[in-house]
Amino acid sequence: MRTAFQIQRDVIYALLLREVGSRFGKSRVGFLWVMAEPVAHLVFPILIFGFLLDRVMPGGVDYPIFLVYGFLPFLFFKTICLQTMDGVSTNRGLLSYRQITLMDVFVAKALAYCAIESMVFAIVLAGLAILEFQVLPAYPIEFAGALVLTVTLAFGLGLLFAATASVVPDSKSIFRILFLPLYFASGVLFPVTRFPDEWVDLLALNPVLHLLELSRYAAIEHYEPIRQLNVLYPTSLALITNLMGLAMYRLRYLSRVTM
């Protein structure tokens, strides 16, 4: 007889393999497609601002390094948040099995895309290393902590979005659209320190900006973050969103196996 923990572990592992398999597909084209999105977002800004204009960020940071350590953590946040939100609709048929719970689906989704985006991260950094950029994080432990915090906040928001979408299905489209202004408000392409102080104070209400600044501060030596940087702000929001998401999961989902 297996324990409940062993059953849940095996279920999450099977769901994780299924998710990774469906993301990559059965051919090499699937792998190339996974790489297409981050590379497309990185190549054009790097070519224009990093090579053609030879743009250097404050503190003497090369623009490609600045962009990579901002965009890839943002990609972590966006992908895990939206994939967690879609966990129910994309795995509805599996919920008929009594061993599989909705939380198993959410956790497997988050773990699968953590693994996928980590691989994308490593490949992009390897490409920059070939171009003779200094790509290794200056403070790897702190950088890993910033990524863990990013994933934690994304997972909590994904739970909240999933619960909201179960009541208002059209809200999914709104949540997806919100990531476009969030992309620019988080300082992915340009340092927000170039804006007036009153603008930066307003942008600092965005927790993702703090997460990206933490990632860059830990990864890039001599990087100058915003003066409003506060690790407690995204940490508190990550705790609150996860507690609220788990509470809504308890109230909304455990009473209904399927939607």
C-alpha positions in Angstrom: 0.0 0.0 0.0 1.3 3.4 -1.0 1.0 6.4 1.3 -1.0 9.5 0.3 2.3 11.4 -0.1 3.6 8.8 -2.5 0.4 8.8 -4.6 0.5 12.6 -4.8 4.2 12.6 -5.7 3.7 10.1 -8.5 0.6 12.0 -9.8 2.5 15.3 -9.9 5.5 13.7 -11.6 3.2 12.1 -14.2 1.4 15.4 -14.8 4.8 17.2 -15.1 6.0 14.7 -17.8 2.7 15.1 -19.6 3.0 18.9 -19.5 6.5 18.9 -20.8 5.7 16.4 -23.5 2.8 18.5 -24.7 4.8 21.7 -24.7 7.7 20.2 -26.8 5.7 17.8 -28.9 7.1 14.7 -30.5 9.5 16.5 -32.9 12.4 18.9 -32.8 10.2 21.6 -34.1 8.5 21.7 -30.7 11.8 22.5 -29.1 12.5 25.3 -31.6 9.1 26.7 -31.0 9.7 26.9 -27.3 12.9 28.9 -28.0 11.2 31.2 -30.6 9.4 33.5 -28.2 12.2 34.5 -25.9 14.8 34.7 -28.7 12.4 36.9 -30.8 11.9 39.3 -27.9 15.6 39.5 -27.2 17.2 39.6 -30.7 15.7 42.9 -32.0 16.3 45.1 -28.9 19.8 43.6 -28.5 20.6 44.3 -32.2 19.3 47.8 -32.1 20.3 49.1 -28.7 23.2 46.7 -27.9 25.1 46.6 -31.1 23.9 49.3 -33.6 23.6 52.1 -31.0 26.2 50.6 -28.6 23.9 51.5 -25.7 25.4 51.0 -22.2 23.2 51.0 -19.1 24.0 52.9 -15.9 26.9 51.5 -14.0 28.6 50.4 -17.3 26.3 47.4 -17.8 26.1 46.0 -21.3 22.6 46.3 -22.7 22.3 42.6 -23.7 23.0 41.6 -20.1 20.6 44.2 -18.8 17.9 43.0 -21.1 18.4 39.3 -20.5 18.3 39.5 -16.7 15.1 41.6 -17.0 13.2 39.8 -19.7 13.8 36.2 -18.7 12.6 36.7 -15.1 9.6 38.5 -16.5 9.1 35.5 -18.8 9.2 33.2 -15.7 6.5 35.4 -14.0 4.2 35.7 -17.0 4.4 32.0 -18.1 3.9 30.5 -14.7 1.1 32.9 -13.8 -0.9 32.3 -17.0 -0.2 28.6 -17.2 -1.4 28.1 -13.6 -4.5 30.1 -14.5 -5.2 27.7 -17.5 -4.5 24.6 -15.4 -8.1 23.7 -15.0 -9.3 24.2 -18.6 -6.3 22.3 -20.1 -6.6 19.4 -17.8 -10.3 19.1 -17.3 -10.5 15.5 -18.5 -7.8 14.3 -16.0 -9.9 15.5 -13.0 -12.2 12.6 -13.5 -9.5 10.4 -11.9 -9.9 10.4 -8.1 -6.2 10.3 -7.5 -5.8 13.7 -9.3 -6.7 16.9 -7.6 -6.8 20.4 -8.9 -3.8 21.4 -6.7 -1.8 18.6 -8.3 -2.5 20.1 -11.7 -1.5 23.6 -10.5 1.7 22.4 -8.9 2.7 20.3 -11.9 2.0 23.2 -14.3 4.3 25.5 -12.2 7.1 22.9 -11.9 7.0 22.1 -15.6 7.3 25.6 -16.8 9.9 26.4 -14.2 12.0 23.6 -15.8 11.2 24.8 -19.3 12.0 28.4 -18.7 15.2 27.5 -16.8 16.4 25.6 -19.8 15.6 28.6 -22.0 17.5 30.8 -19.6 20.5 28.5 -19.7 20.6 28.4 -23.5 20.2 32.2 -23.9 23.0 32.8 -21.4 25.2 30.2 -23.2 24.6 32.1 -26.4 25.7 35.4 -24.8 28.7 33.6 -23.3 29.8 32.6 -26.8 29.6 36.3 -27.8 32.1 36.9 -24.9 29.7 38.6 -22.5 30.0 38.1 -18.7 26.8 36.2 -18.1 27.3 34.4 -14.8 25.4 36.0 -11.9 27.6 38.0 -9.6 25.7 36.7 -6.5 24.2 33.3 -7.6 22.4 32.5 -4.2 20.7 35.9 -4.1 19.8 35.6 -7.8 18.3 32.2 -7.2 16.3 33.6 -4.3 14.9 36.4 -6.5 13.8 33.8 -9.1 12.1 31.7 -6.3 10.3 34.8 -5.1 9.2 35.6 -8.7 7.8 32.0 -9.1 6.1 32.2 -5.8 4.3 35.4 -6.6 3.4 34.2 -10.0 1.9 31.0 -8.6 -0.2 32.8 -6.1 -1.5 35.2 -8.7 -2.2 32.2 -11.0 -4.3 30.6 -8.3 -6.3 33.9 -7.9 -6.7 34.3 -11.6 -7.9 30.7 -12.0 -10.5 31.1 -9.2 -11.7 34.4 -10.8 -11.9 32.8 -14.2 -14.0 30.0 -12.9 -16.7 32.6 -12.0 -16.1 35.0 -14.9 -14.5 33.1 -17.8 -14.0 36.2 -19.9 -11.6 37.6 -17.3 -8.9 35.4 -18.7 -8.6 37.7 -21.7 -8.3 40.7 -19.5 -5.6 39.1 -17.4 -3.6 38.3 -20.6 -3.9 41.8 -21.9 -2.7 43.3 -18.6 0.7 41.7 -19.2 1.4 44.0 -22.1 1.4 47.3 -20.0 3.1 45.3 -17.2 5.9 44.5 -19.5 6.7 48.1 -20.1 6.0 49.2 -16.5 8.4 46.7 -15.1 11.5 48.2 -16.8 12.2 45.2 -19.0 13.6 47.2 -22.0 14.9 50.3 -20.3 16.0 51.3 -16.7 13.2 53.2 -15.0 15.9 55.2 -13.1 15.9 57.5 -16.2 12.4 58.6 -15.5 11.5 61.5 -13.1 11.4 60.6 -9.4 7.6 61.0 -9.2 7.2 58.5 -12.1 9.5 56.0 -10.4 7.5 56.3 -7.2 4.4 55.4 -9.1 6.0 52.6 -11.0 7.4 51.2 -7.7 3.8 50.1 -6.8 4.4 47.4 -9.4 5.8 44.4 -7.5 7.2 42.9 -10.7 9.5 45.9 -11.1 11.0 45.1 -7.6 11.5 41.5 -8.7 13.3 42.4 -11.9 15.4 45.0 -10.0 16.3 42.3 -7.4 17.3 39.9 -10.2 19.5 42.4 -11.9 21.0 43.6 -8.7 22.0 40.1 -7.8 23.1 39.0 -11.2 25.0 42.1 -12.5 27.9 43.5 -10.6 27.9 47.3 -10.2 24.2 47.5 -11.2 22.4 50.5 -9.8 18.8 49.6 -8.8 16.0 52.0 -8.0 16.2 53.6 -4.6 12.6 52.4 -3.9 13.7 48.8 -4.1 12.2 46.8 -1.2 12.4 43.1 -1.0 9.7 43.0 1.7 7.1 44.4 -0.7 7.0 41.5 -3.3 7.6 39.0 -0.5 4.5 40.2 1.4 2.4 40.1 -1.8 3.7 36.6 -2.6 2.6 35.4 0.8 -0.8 37.1 0.7 -1.6 36.0 -2.9 -0.7 32.4 -2.1 -2.8 32.4 1.1 -5.7 33.9 -0.7 -5.3 31.6 -3.6 -5.3 28.5 -1.4 -8.3 29.8 0.5 -10.2 30.3 -2.7 -9.1 26.9 -3.9 -10.5 25.4 -0.7 -13.8 27.3 -1.0 -14.3 27.1 -4.7 -12.6 24.0 -6.0 -12.8 21.3 -3.4 -16.6 21.3 -3.5 -16.5 20.8 -7.3 -14.1 18.4 -8.9 -14.9 19.7 -12.4 -16.1 23.0 -13.7 
